[in-house]
Amino acid sequence: MFSLDKFYNIVHNNLISKMLNGRSVYFYPFGTYNQRCILSNQFEFQNTADSHSDEFRSKNWRQKFFHCYFADQEPFFESTKNIIDNNLLVTKDQIGPAHIKILANSEKSQLLSSYTKAEHFYNWYYFYHGFAALDWYRDFQYIDSSSFNRFDKVFICYNHLISNLRSYRLHLVSNLINSDLLSSGLVSLQLEDNLGTWKNAVNDPNNPLDPRARVQIVQALGTQTQPLIIDTATPTGSLSAELNLDVSTRALFHIVTETIYFDSKLHLTEKIFKPIVARRPFILATAPGNLAYLKSYGFRTFDQWIDESYDDEPDHYIRIEKITFEIAKLCAMPPALLEQMYKEMQETLEYNFDHFYNGFKDLIVDELVDNFADVLKQINHGRIPGNHSRYHLRFEISDDELDAVKKRLKQ
């Protein structure tokens, strides 16, 4: 498996660089928009600062361009629009009908679809965080399976960021506190992050928290003076790439609190693959439909043992209440029944583990290449955004070469 550090270099080299004046824009470090990196035909990036200069404008106004903008590390929000617009290699007043723009992304949402249509981008979707997880957790496939056969807690639930769109985690953990479930699990919760405290989140009228959730949070955290800690008091973003096997196998169920919850998106990150790599069942706290979205990639879930109807629940408050109810049921089970459940789950856990390290990679590589081929078909059939069919261009990669790309990326 190629490294995530060179993901864009590999994708650019195999696909984008084959196009006329093919260039790619991505952002670095991971999870930020701090630095714009530009790839042309070279393998290493050049951060060219003069792409909006008068000289560039006069030389390139009538040239043909094929530019790919990678916005695949984070969900697409309203604020992402300005980031993309401010990093166009050809500014809006320069764009002509011979300028092909691709927006590479890892979500399915109406917001993103509307933006790509309105701003004349081609929409190129693939599962970026699947590639990230395959790289970050690749070593766990070599661990003796007997190392996973242990747990002394019912559940584990990590919660780092708590502000704005992540504030639903305050609701979930408050329920666990109010229901006296903490002793049955391993739970982390920071009382503040870089955007403010839990009190700021509760008191913010623009926060999407339900009023009932706000009451429950104040009740639970009003006297809480210290954060809840599982393994570190100073979590950082780099923990996304790490998995502590000793801690992860201490609990049976993993309660995965995803990046997206309030927004109507199909979007998953590396978080969901941590329980799969740890050979553990999971409950997925995220936007509706994402459990089914995960299953569409061939993974199995646990509706034989728990009620997974929470995935269909559109009400943000009720969805957390349903998840809490399932956790409470598990915590009320005698240890012998939990052990029996774990034994019954072995086939599913082993299947998910094996699928992650084998079939899943093939699926997302095929998806990445096939969806890029679909973008080329849209272009070559004349369906160019803005209805510029009279400037028809052809951007092609043969089927044989696309198959060769898939074969290389699957190695």
Stockholm file with secondary structure:
# STOCKHOLM 1.0

chainA/1-411         MFSLDKFYNIVHNNLISKMLNGRSVYFYPFGTYNQRCILSNQFEFQNTADSHSDEFRSKNWRQKFFHCYFADQEPFFESTKNIIDNNLLVTKDQIGPAHIKILANSEKSQLLSSYTKAEHFYNWYYFYHGFAALDWYRDFQYIDSSSFNRFDKVFICYNHLISNLRSYRLHLVSNLINSDLLSSGLVSLQLEDNLGTWKNAVNDPNNPLDPRARVQIVQALGTQTQPLIIDTATPTGSLSAELNLDVSTRALFHIVTETIYFDSKLHLTEKIFKPIVARRPFILATAPGNLAYLKSYGFRTFDQWIDESYDDEPDHYIRIEKITFEIAKLCAMPPALLEQMYKEMQETLEYNFDHFYNGFKDLIVDELVDNFADVLKQINHGRIPGNHSRYHLRFEISDDELDAVKKRLKQ
#=GR chainA/1-411 SS CCCGGGHHHHHHHHTGGGSTTEEEEEEESTTCCSEEEEESSSSSCBCCSCTTSHHHHHHHTTSCEEEEEECCSSCCCHHHHHHHHHTCSSCTTTCCTTEEEEEEESCEEHHHHHHHHHTTCEEEECCHHHHHHHHHTGGGGGSCGGGGCCCSEEEEECCCCCSGGGTHHHHHHHHHHHTTCGGGEEECBCSEETTEEHHHHHHCTTSCCCHHHHHHHHHHHTTCCSCBCSSCSSCCGGGGGCCCHHHHTSEEEEEEECSCSSSCEECCCGGGHHHHHTTCCEEEESSTTHHHHHHTTTCCCCTTTSCCGGGGCCCHHHHHHHHHHHHHHHHTSCHHHHHHHHHHTHHHHHHHHHHHHTHHHHHHHHHHHHHHHHHHHHHHTTCCTTTCGGGCCCCCCCHHHHHHHHHHHHC
#=GC SS_cons         CCCGGGHHHHHHHHTGGGSTTEEEEEEESTTCCSEEEEESSSSSCBCCSCTTSHHHHHHHTTSCEEEEEECCSSCCCHHHHHHHHHTCSSCTTTCCTTEEEEEEESCEEHHHHHHHHHTTCEEEECCHHHHHHHHHTGGGGGSCGGGGCCCSEEEEECCCCCSGGGTHHHHHHHHHHHTTCGGGEEECBCSEETTEEHHHHHHCTTSCCCHHHHHHHHHHHTTCCSCBCSSCSSCCGGGGGCCCHHHHTSEEEEEEECSCSSSCEECCCGGGHHHHHTTCCEEEESSTTHHHHHHTTTCCCCTTTSCCGGGGCCCHHHHHHHHHHHHHHHHTSCHHHHHHHHHHTHHHHHHHHHHHHTHHHHHHHHHHHHHHHHHHHHHHTTCCTTTCGGGCCCCCCCHHHHHHHHHHHHC
//
